[in-house]
Amino acid sequence: MPSRTQGHGLLAGRTVLVTAAAGTGIGFATAERCVEEGARVVVSDRHERRLAEAADRLGVLGVPCDVTDQAQVEHLFATAVAHFGGGLDVLVNNAGLGGTAAVVDMTDEQWGSVLDVTLTGTFRCTRAALRHMIPRGTGVIVNNASVIGWRAQEGQAHYAAAKAGVMALTRCSALEAAHAGVRVNAVAPSLAMHPHLAKVTTDELLAELSTREAFGRPAEPWEIANVIVFLASEYSSYMTGEVVSVSSQHP
């Protein structure tokens, strides 16, 4: 296991908003890495108790938000901008919802709920961010997609469709925002281990998925967060519309 990366001030002085940052997954790890890189950070989540705990641990502002509710999204962005008295520099769209169901058995509700959180929620937050960033002529959006948007997996049609949609949204919004100097990219992780995933996935499936990784193990959430930080920083200044695979998967 590699050692955790130390901060180097890559986001010093920047304001970063991370959605779905409560708990122990990629969102929290990203917020933590942004703090370590010198950013002013706002975190959001629909789980208010866990959000308060995460914000307290990080020493940052927490704003409850359900990304399926447009009014809450608008409140989140207005609060984030007002709190720091300036502009929002980086948005990390991490909110997503999974599940397992065969297409033949999947209900409209199962399909709709996954798409609403994972794809439409990313759209709502991207739209809000672009309306703020484009007039300022600067800003970065990093979306959390998934390799499952490229690769089929049984029982994941709704999640795969949503993540493929996030990839397409990334590319199209990047082209639309480029004239204003705003960049939009995405990461596509394969398998990142955290306690919540372990609760909703069987040990057998996790073991099988791990065998597909060249390193023989899942990624740590901070390893995904490192790539998100890179895309949020000026080290990726010439990248936009890209979906970066954060994976050691092999055929």
Secondary structure, 3 states (H helix, E strand, C coil): CCCCCCCCCCCCCCEEEECCCCCCCHHHHHHHHHHHCCCEEEEEECCHHHHHHHHHHHCCEEEECCCCCHHHHHHHHHHHHHHHCCCCCEEEECCCCCCCCCCCCCCHHHHHHHHHHHHHHHHHHHHHHHHHHHHHCCEEEEEECCHHHCCCCCCCHHHHHHHHHHHHHHHHHHHHHHHHCEEEEEEEECCECCHHHHHHCCHHHHHHHHHCECCCCCECHHHHHHHHHHHHCHHHCCCCCCEEEECCECC
